[in-house]
Structure formats: C-alpha cells, structure tokens
Amino acid sequence: MNMWVSTKAQYGLRALIEIGRRDGEAVPLKDVSERQGISQHYLEQIASNLRRAGFIKSIRGAHGGYRLSRPAADISAYDVVTAMEGSLAPVSCVEDDHTCDHQNVCGTQNLWHRVDAALKDVLGSTTLADLIVESEQLQHARLVQLDPHYPSA
C-alpha cells in the first residue's frame, strides 16, 4: 500500500487521454507510445490492465488499435487509478477492511481520513473527458507560445 501513485496508473491515465482524444477512432499503441513517450512494451501491459478493467476495447485489423469502451465522461480518474493501483488509502488504518488497535490513542487517524476523503473527492470528480479537455488546452497553449501566428481561438 502506497499513497503515491505508480507510473502504471499515471501512464494508464495518459494512455486513456490519448485514446479518448481520437474520438472513437481505433488508436494503435505505437501512436500512444510515440506521443506520450512511454515504452511500447510497458504500454502493452498497461493496455491489458485497462482492457480487463473495462476502460478500452481492442479493435483488430489493418486499422486496429484501442478505443474507449464507454464515454470519457463516464470514466473517473478515481476508477482508473484504483483499477491500476488497488487501494489509494494514505495509510492502512483508513482502508475499509482494516481495524486499528490504536484508534483510541492515535491523534492522526482523523487527519488520514480527511486526506483519504479529499483524494477520493478530487479523483472521483475528475472525468477522463475533463482530462482530455485540459490536455487539449495545454497543447493549444504550447502551440500558441511556439508560434505567435497560430490561431488562438
């Protein structure tokens, strides 16, 4: 158990954003790998986890790849991160199945419950659609910064 999110969960979200940006088109992992700078071998493992968790489906054939299995607005960051990580509890005493032997004398348990609730709130209220919009805005801002003549609207 670790509060810090692993690269597996981070890359899983990045892959989903990249796939979701293509608006239903099948996206080869090679494209995701190149655009996101993630090893294709590692990405194949991540895609397997994302597929098993029901976030993407594979499309076979010459124009194959992956596409989202449901709308981006119906996928929360919390769902993705917990599918890739398991528990996100900051400490074991706030996990659902844990009983604490020190709860009567521990002065930090409420703090960890608040941290856990805040994490669930932020990740749970952020959808993949939100992250796609943010990534497109960032990309647009970078293009405008690189080329002042790039259309700003």
N, C-alpha and C positions, 0 to 999 in steps of 0.2 A: 504494500500500500504506500502510495506516494502522492503527495498533493501536487507535485509538479507534473505537468502534462508531458508525456513522452513524445518523441518525434513521430512515432506511429500515429498518434491521434492528431498531431499538428499536420502531418503530411496527408492524413486521411481527409481532413477538412479542406486542405489546399487542393487535393485531387477532386473532391466533390465540387468545389467552387469552379475549377477549370472545366469539368464535365458539364456542370449546370449552366455555365456561360454560353455553351454551344446550342442552347435552346432546342433540346430534343434530338439533335444530331448525334450519331454514334461517334465517340471520340476514342481514337487509338491511344493506348497507354504511352506509346512512343511520343505522341504530341504532348501529353501531360508531363511526361518526364523531361522533355526538352524545355517546355515553357516554365516549369516550376523548378528545374534544376534538381530533380530527385532521381536517384538511380532507378533505372527501369526494373531491375531485379527486385529491389526493395518495394517498388510501386506495385509489382505483381502480387506480392504478399499482402500488401495493404488493400488492393482491389479485391482480393479473395475474401478478406475480412469484411469489407464494405458490402460485397455481394451477399455473403452469408447473413449479414445483419439486415438485408433488405433495402439498402440505400441505392444500389445500382443494379443493372442487369446487363449481361453481355449480349452483344449482337454479333452474330457470326457472318462471315462472308467477306467479299472484296472490300466493302465499305464498312467493315465491322469495327467494333470497339465497345465502349461502355456508354450508357445513358442513364440518367436518373430513373429510378423505378417509381417515383412519385414526385409531385410538385415540390420545388425547392422551398416553397412557403410552408410545407408540411414536415420539413426536416429541421429539428432544432440542433443547435451546436451541442447542447447537453446530450441529446440522444446519440450523436456521433461520437463524442468524446467518451461517454460511458460504454458504448459498444466496443470501442477500441481499447479502453483502459480498465473497465470494471469500475470499482468504486472510486469516487473523487473525494471522499471524506478526507479532510486535512489531517485528522488523527483518528486512530482506531476507535476511540471511545464514542465518536458520533456516528459510526456505522450502524445501520439498522439492527444487525444481529449481535451487537456487542453489548455486554453488560460490564459496567465499570465497578471495580472493587473500591475505588477511591472517590466515588461521586459525592459522598458526604463531607469530604475534607478537601476536595480539589477546588481550587479557586479559578481554574481556567476552562472548565467544561462549558460554561455559557459562552465564552469567547469563541471556542471552536464550533459550537452550534451556530453562532452568528456568521462565522466565516463560511461554514458549510451552506447555510441558507443563502448568503449573498452569491456564492459561486453558482448554486443551482438557479438562482433568480437571473443572473446575467446570462449564463449559458442557455437556460431554458427559454428566455425571452428573445434570444437571437436566433433567427432562422437562417437557413442556407441562402434564401432569397436576399435577406439583409446583407449577408457577407458578399454575395455576388455584386449587388449594387455598390457596396463600399469598394470592392476591388476594381470595378469599372471606373468609379470616380477617381481612385488613386491613379489608375493607368492614364486616364484622360489628363489629370493634373500634371503627371510626369511628361506627357507628350507636349502639353502647352508650355511647360517650363523649358523643354529641349528646343521647341520650335515656336517662337512667338507668333508666327503666322498660322499655326494650327487652329482650326475653328474652335472657339471656346464655348459654343452652345450646342 
